[in-house]
Amino acid sequence: MYMAWLEPSSTTLGRTKELTKHVRERIGRTIKASGSRLCSYAERVAFLMDHSRSPDKSTQPPTPTDNINLGPSANPNAKPTDFDFLKVIGKGSFGKVLLAKRKCDGTFYAVKVLHKKTILKKKEQTHIMAERNVLLKNVKHPFLVGLHYSFQTSEKLYFVLDYVNGGELFFHLQRERCFREPRARFYAAEVASAIGYLHSLNIIYRDLKPENILLDCQGHVVLTDFGLCKEGMEQEETTSTFCGTPEYLAPEVLKKQPYDRTVDWWCLGAVLYEMLFGLPPFYSRDVSQMYDNILHKPLQIQGSKTVAACDILQGLLHKDQKRRLGAKSDFLEIKNHVFFSPINWDDLYHKRITPPFNPNVAGPADLRHFDPEFTQEAISTSITHTPDLAASTSSASDAFLGFSYAPTDEGI
């Protein structure tokens, strides 16, 4: 999640005002929770969390270190000076995302740079490692952002990710207010394909929203930000962590009941609804009222939508998770719904379907879909600096065990 925000435009003044309020309030909640667009698990949902956290009994935060067992897939040659860091394209309380060009071959990447000290102080190393673990499994799916490799210095962690510059789906949705059904169906199908793949790996995503759905330079979906993913979720298994983003929380999560994979299909329904109508399905400026709407208010579908669209929304947004579309056979139910009958799923997976919208980026240096607040910021020299390893200590030797990763074909 490192693309730009843009306030919506609409020919209907009342709708514009409502959308503008919605955007500002969503931005406000995100910033209040995370301090930035590059969000961590705990900070993004701190105002929602209801589970206890271990108190920090130490008066000083742990000291980061490079003296870490990097695991069998580590590449000791990877280092910050391998890259020319060109622009800041995202920021967060743990670090930044930068557009970088690898010197050896001129390839562009999005490099996510995180500060170990901050992660350790906030006790977020488990979730950072979980995100890394999920990223490692994404290389085989066309609609999930890929991790090329990761490495670390004594002070920082580096994720070397696919560079995607077509803009967040949220960016385009707010600019255009809503999408027509064929375009919404295309995005929903690619997202569903990505979610289905994660489920096949026993991973639930838990934070599907337009801000986490990027478009590549051709207009295909790229799902990103895996900080809320839950691994090891078998078909019938449940979890109970209270987390997510307010507009997209499923009723069972709000009720603090055990939930399963179907939370992702609820979120798909909420995103599809927002693409078709311009606002999330149970949206209210009053968060308490919005929660009450999610729990008790019937789904309202206004306007001239097809029967298939109305039916899939009713199915995905069923308040009873056991009766929700996807509860019986997961992704297969989604694929077979009549709403997706125009989709050839094999062609979709292999990107043989032309996207309904082209972001028209001129190349990797085209940053029109990134927030100038980020791209105009100077790049800190500490990003490219490799600290003196002799100055490291071993107090965090297990905190990021096995973080560094490089596949055998990366050529570094």
MARDOFI-929855 format. One record per residue (C-alpha): residue number from 0; x, y, z. Coordinates in pm, whole numbers, plus 50000, padded with zeros to 5 digits. Example, Ala and Ser with C-alpha at 12.3 -4.5 7.8 and 13.67 -1.06 7.14 Angstrom:
2
+-----+-------+-------+-------+
!   n !     x !     y !     z !
+-----+-------+-------+-------+
!   0 ! 51230 ! 49550 ! 50780 !
!   1 ! 51367 ! 49894 ! 50714 !
+-----+-------+-------+-------+
REM end
This chain:
412
+-----+-------+-------+-------+
!   n !     x !     y !     z !
+-----+-------+-------+-------+
!   0 ! 50000 ! 50000 ! 50000 !
!   1 ! 50209 ! 50289 ! 49875 !
!   2 ! 50002 ! 50477 ! 49621 !
!   3 ! 49845 ! 50823 ! 49621 !
!   4 ! 49521 ! 50950 ! 49769 !
!   5 ! 49295 ! 51171 ! 49563 !
!   6 ! 48971 ! 51337 ! 49660 !
!   7 ! 48676 ! 51226 ! 49445 !
!   8 ! 48498 ! 51422 ! 49179 !
!   9 ! 48136 ! 51384 ! 49072 !
!  10 ! 47879 ! 51560 ! 48864 !
!  11 ! 47639 ! 51535 ! 49154 !
!  12 ! 47728 ! 51795 ! 49416 !
!  13 ! 47564 ! 51615 ! 49707 !
!  14 ! 47739 ! 51292 ! 49618 !
!  15 ! 48070 ! 51478 ! 49590 !
!  16 ! 48032 ! 51624 ! 49937 !
!  17 ! 47948 ! 51286 ! 50087 !
!  18 ! 48240 ! 51116 ! 49913 !
!  19 ! 48475 ! 51396 ! 50014 !
!  20 ! 48372 ! 51360 ! 50377 !
!  21 ! 48412 ! 50984 ! 50347 !
!  22 ! 48762 ! 51018 ! 50202 !
!  23 ! 48875 ! 51269 ! 50461 !
!  24 ! 48739 ! 51064 ! 50748 !
!  25 ! 48899 ! 50744 ! 50618 !
!  26 ! 49227 ! 50927 ! 50574 !
!  27 ! 49192 ! 51070 ! 50922 !
!  28 ! 49135 ! 50730 ! 51077 !
!  29 ! 49424 ! 50577 ! 50887 !
!  30 ! 49663 ! 50853 ! 50980 !
!  31 ! 49544 ! 50858 ! 51339 !
!  32 ! 49599 ! 50485 ! 51365 !
!  33 ! 49921 ! 50456 ! 51170 !
!  34 ! 50073 ! 50796 ! 51112 !
!  35 ! 50112 ! 50715 ! 50741 !
!  36 ! 50017 ! 50512 ! 50438 !
!  37 ! 50280 ! 50243 ! 50505 !
!  38 ! 50097 ! 50074 ! 50789 !
!  39 ! 50191 ! 49811 ! 51041 !
!  40 ! 49955 ! 49557 ! 51189 !
!  41 ! 49919 ! 49710 ! 51533 !
!  42 ! 49920 ! 50077 ! 51449 !
!  43 ! 49662 ! 50061 ! 51174 !
!  44 ! 49411 ! 49894 ! 51403 !
!  45 ! 49525 ! 50007 ! 51747 !
!  46 ! 49201 ! 50191 ! 51806 !
!  47 ! 49011 ! 49870 ! 51734 !
!  48 ! 49221 ! 49615 ! 51917 !
!  49 ! 49068 ! 49454 ! 52222 !
!  50 ! 49328 ! 49193 ! 52306 !
!  51 ! 49592 ! 49242 ! 52569 !
!  52 ! 49949 ! 49314 ! 52480 !
!  53 ! 50260 ! 49235 ! 52676 !
!  54 ! 50386 ! 49536 ! 52869 !
!  55 ! 50730 ! 49660 ! 52787 !
!  56 ! 50916 ! 49612 ! 53111 !
!  57 ! 51241 ! 49752 ! 52986 !
!  58 ! 51316 ! 50120 ! 53004 !
!  59 ! 51523 ! 50112 ! 52687 !
!  60 ! 51416 ! 49962 ! 52353 !
!  61 ! 51616 ! 49661 ! 52233 !
!  62 ! 51920 ! 49746 ! 52028 !
!  63 ! 51902 ! 49624 ! 51667 !
!  64 ! 52180 ! 49406 ! 51537 !
!  65 ! 52319 ! 49253 ! 51224 !
!  66 ! 52441 ! 48955 ! 51421 !
!  67 ! 52144 ! 48742 ! 51313 !
!  68 ! 52120 ! 48392 ! 51173 !
!  69 ! 51985 ! 48471 ! 50827 !
!  70 ! 51878 ! 48117 ! 50745 !
!  71 ! 51959 ! 47891 ! 50450 !
!  72 ! 51813 ! 48124 ! 50186 !
!  73 ! 52014 ! 48429 ! 50294 !
!  74 ! 52229 ! 48617 ! 50043 !
!  75 ! 52510 ! 48789 ! 50233 !
!  76 ! 52599 ! 49000 ! 49928 !
!  77 ! 52277 ! 49204 ! 49919 !
!  78 ! 52325 ! 49556 ! 50055 !
!  79 ! 52172 ! 49905 ! 50028 !
!  80 ! 52446 ! 50027 ! 49797 !
!  81 ! 52323 ! 49783 ! 49532 !
!  82 ! 52056 ! 50043 ! 49452 !
!  83 ! 52011 ! 50398 ! 49339 !
!  84 ! 51720 ! 50524 ! 49552 !
!  85 ! 51524 ! 50768 ! 49336 !
!  86 ! 51202 ! 50875 ! 49509 !
!  87 ! 51003 ! 50825 ! 49825 !
!  88 ! 50670 ! 50669 ! 49724 !
!  89 ! 50531 ! 50580 ! 50068 !
!  90 ! 50588 ! 50653 ! 50433 !
!  91 ! 50518 ! 50489 ! 50763 !
!  92 ! 50612 ! 50501 ! 51128 !
!  93 ! 50841 ! 50201 ! 51072 !
!  94 ! 51008 ! 50341 ! 50762 !
!  95 ! 50951 ! 50423 ! 50397 !
!  96 ! 50892 ! 50273 ! 50054 !
!  97 ! 51124 ! 50399 ! 49784 !
!  98 ! 51146 ! 50367 ! 49410 !
!  99 ! 51490 ! 50218 ! 49352 !
! 100 ! 51691 ! 50110 ! 49049 !
! 101 ! 51930 ! 49820 ! 49092 !
! 102 ! 52269 ! 49925 ! 48967 !
! 103 ! 52377 ! 49594 ! 48817 !
! 104 ! 52090 ! 49566 ! 48568 !
! 105 ! 51882 ! 49885 ! 48584 !
! 106 ! 51572 ! 49703 ! 48711 !
! 107 ! 51322 ! 49915 ! 48906 !
! 108 ! 51185 ! 49795 ! 49240 !
! 109 ! 50981 ! 49927 ! 49529 !
! 110 ! 51208 ! 49887 ! 49830 !
! 111 ! 51037 ! 49891 ! 50168 !
! 112 ! 51284 ! 50003 ! 50434 !
! 113 ! 51189 ! 49943 ! 50797 !
! 114 ! 51365 ! 50052 ! 51115 !
! 115 ! 51444 ! 49761 ! 51345 !
! 116 ! 51453 ! 49974 ! 51658 !
! 117 ! 51098 ! 50103 ! 51601 !
! 118 ! 50965 ! 49756 ! 51519 !
! 119 ! 51119 ! 49607 ! 51831 !
! 120 ! 51003 ! 49893 ! 52052 !
! 121 ! 50645 ! 49842 ! 51936 !
! 122 ! 50681 ! 49462 ! 51958 !
! 123 ! 50584 ! 49415 ! 51594 !
! 124 ! 50859 ! 49180 ! 51478 !
! 125 ! 50621 ! 48882 ! 51467 !
! 126 ! 50389 ! 49060 ! 51224 !
! 127 ! 50674 ! 49190 ! 51009 !
! 128 ! 50804 ! 48835 ! 50977 !
! 129 ! 50452 ! 48708 ! 50903 !
! 130 ! 50423 ! 48960 ! 50620 !
! 131 ! 50758 ! 48844 ! 50487 !
! 132 ! 50645 ! 48481 ! 50507 !
! 133 ! 50332 ! 48553 ! 50304 !
! 134 ! 50528 ! 48753 ! 50049 !
! 135 ! 50755 ! 48454 ! 49994 !
! 136 ! 50452 ! 48251 ! 49887 !
! 137 ! 50320 ! 48508 ! 49639 !
! 138 ! 50565 ! 48451 ! 49357 !
! 139 ! 50336 ! 48206 ! 49179 !
! 140 ! 50030 ! 48427 ! 49151 !
! 141 ! 49984 ! 48709 ! 48897 !
! 142 ! 49769 ! 48934 ! 49118 !
! 143 ! 49981 ! 48938 ! 49434 !
! 144 ! 50277 ! 49170 ! 49482 !
! 145 ! 50599 ! 48972 ! 49472 !
! 146 ! 50900 ! 48980 ! 49703 !
! 147 ! 51219 ! 48946 ! 49502 !
! 148 ! 51444 ! 48926 ! 49805 !
! 149 ! 51499 ! 49073 ! 50148 !
! 150 ! 51808 ! 49166 ! 50343 !
! 151 ! 51911 ! 49363 ! 50648 !
! 152 ! 52172 ! 49585 ! 50801 !
! 153 ! 52229 ! 49632 ! 51172 !
! 154 ! 51963 ! 49903 ! 51175 !
! 155 ! 51714 ! 49830 ! 50897 !
! 156 ! 51516 ! 49562 ! 50713 !
! 157 ! 51476 ! 49583 ! 50335 !
! 158 ! 51191 ! 49429 ! 50131 !
! 159 ! 51270 ! 49437 ! 49758 !
! 160 ! 50923 ! 49428 ! 49599 !
! 161 ! 50757 ! 49451 ! 49261 !
! 162 ! 50731 ! 49813 ! 49154 !
! 163 ! 50368 ! 49891 ! 49072 !
! 164 ! 50280 ! 50242 ! 48956 !
! 165 ! 49926 ! 50228 ! 48816 !
! 166 ! 49773 ! 50372 ! 49135 !
! 167 ! 49559 ! 50236 ! 49416 !
! 168 ! 49212 ! 50122 ! 49319 !
! 169 ! 49097 ! 50369 ! 49584 !
! 170 ! 49271 ! 50651 ! 49393 !
! 171 ! 49080 ! 50574 ! 49074 !
! 172 ! 48754 ! 50496 ! 49250 !
! 173 ! 48747 ! 50828 ! 49431 !
! 174 ! 48838 ! 51016 ! 49114 !
! 175 ! 48563 ! 50850 ! 48910 !
! 176 ! 48308 ! 50803 ! 49195 !
! 177 ! 48209 ! 50451 ! 49090 !
! 178 ! 48265 ! 50198 ! 48813 !
! 179 ! 48032 ! 50032 ! 48568 !
! 180 ! 47960 ! 49666 ! 48625 !
! 181 ! 48202 ! 49520 ! 48366 !
! 182 ! 48494 ! 49713 ! 48514 !
! 183 ! 48395 ! 49631 ! 48872 !
! 184 ! 48352 ! 49263 ! 48774 !
! 185 ! 48703 ! 49254 ! 48621 !
! 186 ! 48869 ! 49393 ! 48934 !
! 187 ! 48657 ! 49176 ! 49165 !
! 188 ! 48749 ! 48865 ! 48963 !
! 189 ! 49123 ! 48933 ! 48980 !
! 190 ! 49100 ! 49009 ! 49352 !
! 191 ! 48894 ! 48694 ! 49411 !
! 192 ! 49156 ! 48492 ! 49224 !
! 193 ! 49428 ! 48630 ! 49454 !
! 194 ! 49223 ! 48567 ! 49768 !
! 195 ! 49141 ! 48215 ! 49650 !
! 196 ! 49511 ! 48145 ! 49604 !
! 197 ! 49591 ! 48269 ! 49956 !
! 198 ! 49314 ! 48047 ! 50092 !
! 199 ! 49465 ! 47750 ! 49908 !
! 200 ! 49780 ! 47818 ! 50110 !
! 201 ! 49570 ! 47829 ! 50431 !
! 202 ! 49617 ! 48206 ! 50461 !
! 203 ! 49334 ! 48449 ! 50528 !
! 204 ! 49397 ! 48808 ! 50422 !
! 205 ! 49167 ! 49001 ! 50660 !
! 206 ! 49227 ! 49352 ! 50528 !
! 207 ! 49083 ! 49368 ! 50178 !
! 208 ! 48998 ! 49728 ! 50083 !
! 209 ! 49053 ! 49956 ! 49781 !
! 210 ! 49363 ! 50106 ! 49942 !
! 211 ! 49536 ! 49766 ! 49935 !
! 212 ! 49449 ! 49694 ! 49572 !
! 213 ! 49701 ! 49842 ! 49331 !
! 214 ! 49689 ! 49855 ! 48952 !
! 215 ! 49997 ! 49772 ! 48749 !
! 216 ! 50105 ! 49968 ! 48444 !
! 217 ! 49861 ! 49773 ! 48225 !
! 218 ! 49566 ! 49799 ! 48463 !
! 219 ! 49574 ! 49453 ! 48624 !
! 220 ! 49516 ! 49415 ! 48997 !
! 221 ! 49806 ! 49369 ! 49239 !
! 222 ! 49706 ! 49291 ! 49597 !
! 223 ! 49951 ! 49421 ! 49856 !
! 224 ! 50004 ! 49479 ! 50230 !
! 225 ! 50001 ! 49145 ! 50412 !
! 226 ! 50044 ! 49270 ! 50767 !
! 227 ! 49707 ! 49136 ! 50880 !
! 228 ! 49736 ! 48794 ! 50716 !
! 229 ! 49677 ! 48487 ! 50930 !
! 230 ! 49871 ! 48176 ! 50833 !
! 231 ! 49787 ! 47813 ! 50906 !
! 232 ! 49411 ! 47851 ! 50861 !
! 233 ! 49275 ! 47515 ! 50751 !
! 234 ! 48934 ! 47493 ! 50582 !
! 235 ! 48734 ! 47453 ! 50904 !
! 236 ! 48967 ! 47645 ! 51133 !
! 237 ! 48871 ! 47971 ! 51302 !
! 238 ! 49051 ! 48260 ! 51469 !
! 239 ! 48928 ! 48544 ! 51687 !
! 240 ! 49172 ! 48836 ! 51664 !
! 241 ! 48978 ! 49162 ! 51640 !
! 242 ! 49142 ! 49342 ! 51350 !
! 243 ! 49075 ! 49504 ! 51017 !
! 244 ! 48953 ! 49838 ! 50883 !
! 245 ! 48623 ! 49978 ! 51018 !
! 246 ! 48430 ! 50007 ! 50691 !
! 247 ! 48502 ! 49646 ! 50598 !
! 248 ! 48469 ! 49455 ! 50926 !
! 249 ! 48245 ! 49150 ! 50902 !
! 250 ! 47966 ! 49110 ! 51160 !
! 251 ! 48130 ! 48810 ! 51326 !
! 252 ! 48450 ! 49011 ! 51378 !
! 253 ! 48253 ! 49295 ! 51535 !
! 254 ! 48079 ! 49046 ! 51761 !
! 255 ! 48421 ! 48910 ! 51862 !
! 256 ! 48309 ! 48564 ! 51759 !
! 257 ! 48540 ! 48302 ! 51603 !
! 258 ! 48563 ! 48362 ! 51230 !
! 259 ! 48703 ! 48182 ! 50927 !
! 260 ! 48799 ! 48240 ! 50564 !
! 261 ! 48459 ! 48385 ! 50483 !
! 262 ! 48567 ! 48720 ! 50632 !
! 263 ! 48761 ! 48770 ! 50309 !
! 264 ! 48449 ! 48710 ! 50099 !
! 265 ! 48259 ! 48963 ! 50311 !
! 266 ! 48535 ! 49214 ! 50236 !
! 267 ! 48519 ! 49129 ! 49865 !
! 268 ! 48147 ! 49205 ! 49877 !
! 269 ! 48215 ! 49536 ! 50052 !
! 270 ! 48476 ! 49634 ! 49793 !
! 271 ! 48250 ! 49531 ! 49503 !
! 272 ! 47965 ! 49732 ! 49656 !
! 273 ! 48193 ! 50034 ! 49689 !
! 274 ! 48305 ! 50002 ! 49328 !
! 275 ! 47943 ! 49995 ! 49211 !
! 276 ! 47798 ! 50260 ! 49445 !
! 277 ! 48086 ! 50480 ! 49556 !
! 278 ! 48068 ! 50410 ! 49930 !
! 279 ! 48106 ! 50098 ! 50145 !
! 280 ! 47776 ! 49912 ! 50200 !
! 281 ! 47700 ! 50013 ! 50560 !
! 282 ! 47892 ! 50338 ! 50568 !
! 283 ! 47818 ! 50610 ! 50821 !
! 284 ! 48027 ! 50908 ! 50928 !
! 285 ! 47951 ! 50793 ! 51283 !
! 286 ! 48166 ! 50483 ! 51334 !
! 287 ! 47940 ! 50349 ! 51609 !
! 288 ! 47642 ! 50385 ! 51381 !
! 289 ! 47835 ! 50214 ! 51101 !
! 290 ! 47907 ! 49919 ! 51328 !
! 291 ! 47539 ! 49899 ! 51420 !
! 292 ! 47453 ! 49909 ! 51049 !
! 293 ! 47693 ! 49623 ! 50977 !
! 294 ! 47540 ! 49415 ! 51255 !
! 295 ! 47171 ! 49491 ! 51208 !
! 296 ! 47082 ! 49696 ! 50900 !
! 297 ! 46963 ! 49509 ! 50589 !
! 298 ! 47179 ! 49556 ! 50281 !
! 299 ! 47043 ! 49839 ! 50067 !
! 300 ! 47092 ! 49814 ! 49691 !
! 301 ! 46974 ! 50120 ! 49505 !
! 302 ! 46979 ! 50207 ! 49139 !
! 303 ! 46964 ! 49997 ! 48826 !
! 304 ! 47202 ! 49709 ! 48888 !
! 305 ! 47169 ! 49371 ! 48722 !
! 306 ! 47003 ! 49083 ! 48903 !
! 307 ! 47339 ! 48902 ! 48905 !
! 308 ! 47513 ! 49197 ! 49074 !
! 309 ! 47243 ! 49227 ! 49337 !
! 310 ! 47253 ! 48854 ! 49403 !
! 311 ! 47629 ! 48830 ! 49451 !
! 312 ! 47626 ! 49131 ! 49682 !
! 313 ! 47352 ! 48971 ! 49891 !
! 314 ! 47551 ! 48648 ! 49898 !
! 315 ! 47889 ! 48796 ! 49986 !
! 316 ! 47744 ! 49039 ! 50241 !
! 317 ! 47530 ! 48784 ! 50423 !
! 318 ! 47557 ! 48856 ! 50794 !
! 319 ! 47561 ! 48485 ! 50880 !
! 320 ! 47906 ! 48358 ! 50788 !
! 321 ! 47776 ! 48001 ! 50757 !
! 322 ! 47530 ! 48110 ! 50487 !
! 323 ! 47763 ! 48353 ! 50312 !
! 324 ! 47869 ! 48292 ! 49954 !
! 325 ! 48196 ! 48099 ! 49978 !
! 326 ! 48112 ! 47926 ! 50307 !
! 327 ! 48070 ! 47583 ! 50147 !
! 328 ! 48336 ! 47555 ! 49877 !
! 329 ! 48531 ! 47879 ! 49914 !
! 330 ! 48664 ! 48032 ! 49589 !
! 331 ! 48483 ! 47776 ! 49373 !
! 332 ! 48149 ! 47924 ! 49479 !
! 333 ! 48266 ! 48272 ! 49384 !
! 334 ! 48393 ! 48158 ! 49043 !
! 335 ! 48068 ! 47980 ! 48964 !
! 336 ! 47836 ! 48267 ! 49053 !
! 337 ! 47636 ! 48400 ! 48758 !
! 338 ! 47782 ! 48749 ! 48809 !
! 339 ! 48117 ! 48612 ! 48690 !
! 340 ! 47974 ! 48413 ! 48398 !
! 341 ! 48135 ! 48653 ! 48143 !
! 342 ! 48478 ! 48576 ! 48294 !
! 343 ! 48698 ! 48304 ! 48149 !
! 344 ! 48898 ! 48229 ! 48461 !
! 345 ! 49189 ! 48067 ! 48279 !
! 346 ! 49225 ! 48369 ! 48051 !
! 347 ! 49195 ! 48595 ! 48353 !
! 348 ! 49472 ! 48415 ! 48541 !
! 349 ! 49707 ! 48431 ! 48243 !
! 350 ! 49626 ! 48800 ! 48183 !
! 351 ! 49476 ! 48733 ! 47842 !
! 352 ! 49183 ! 48965 ! 47919 !
! 353 ! 49252 ! 49329 ! 47836 !
! 354 ! 49192 ! 49544 ! 48146 !
! 355 ! 48899 ! 49786 ! 48115 !
! 356 ! 49120 ! 50078 ! 48216 !
! 357 ! 49479 ! 50165 ! 48129 !
! 358 ! 49664 ! 50387 ! 48381 !
! 359 ! 49870 ! 50523 ! 48088 !
! 360 ! 50197 ! 50551 ! 48275 !
! 361 ! 50490 ! 50647 ! 48054 !
! 362 ! 50735 ! 50420 ! 48232 !
! 363 ! 50886 ! 50349 ! 48574 !
! 364 ! 50973 ! 50715 ! 48627 !
! 365 ! 50609 ! 50819 ! 48577 !
! 366 ! 50491 ! 50896 ! 48931 !
! 367 ! 50160 ! 51065 ! 48849 !
! 368 ! 49968 ! 50817 ! 49068 !
! 369 ! 50183 ! 50878 ! 49376 !
! 370 ! 50121 ! 51147 ! 49635 !
! 371 ! 50356 ! 51446 ! 49578 !
! 372 ! 50379 ! 51469 ! 49957 !
! 373 ! 50600 ! 51160 ! 49933 !
! 374 ! 50775 ! 51201 ! 49599 !
! 375 ! 50894 ! 51552 ! 49680 !
! 376 ! 51059 ! 51442 ! 50003 !
! 377 ! 51435 ! 51421 ! 50017 !
! 378 ! 51583 ! 51072 ! 50057 !
! 379 ! 51777 ! 51026 ! 50378 !
! 380 ! 52140 ! 50922 ! 50337 !
! 381 ! 52083 ! 50663 ! 50611 !
! 382 ! 51877 ! 50458 ! 50363 !
! 383 ! 52184 ! 50381 ! 50153 !
! 384 ! 52430 ! 50366 ! 50442 !
! 385 ! 52559 ! 50028 ! 50558 !
! 386 ! 52648 ! 50067 ! 50928 !
! 387 ! 52969 ! 49939 ! 51079 !
! 388 ! 52886 ! 49580 ! 51166 !
! 389 ! 53140 ! 49583 ! 51446 !
! 390 ! 52916 ! 49827 ! 51630 !
! 391 ! 52633 ! 49572 ! 51642 !
! 392 ! 52519 ! 49396 ! 51955 !
! 393 ! 52336 ! 49066 ! 51994 !
! 394 ! 52036 ! 49171 ! 52205 !
! 395 ! 51794 ! 49118 ! 51916 !
! 396 ! 51964 ! 48820 ! 51761 !
! 397 ! 51643 ! 48619 ! 51729 !
! 398 ! 51399 ! 48901 ! 51654 !
! 399 ! 51435 ! 48881 ! 51276 !
! 400 ! 51565 ! 48527 ! 51244 !
! 401 ! 51566 ! 48420 ! 50881 !
! 402 ! 51445 ! 48754 ! 50747 !
! 403 ! 51694 ! 48775 ! 50463 !
! 404 ! 51587 ! 48587 ! 50153 !
! 405 ! 51698 ! 48557 ! 49793 !
! 406 ! 51578 ! 48310 ! 49531 !
! 407 ! 51846 ! 48131 ! 49333 !
! 408 ! 51761 ! 48304 ! 49004 !
! 409 ! 51787 ! 48666 ! 49117 !
! 410 ! 52148 ! 48694 ! 49008 !
! 411 ! 52273 ! 48907 ! 49292 !
+-----+-------+-------+-------+
REM end
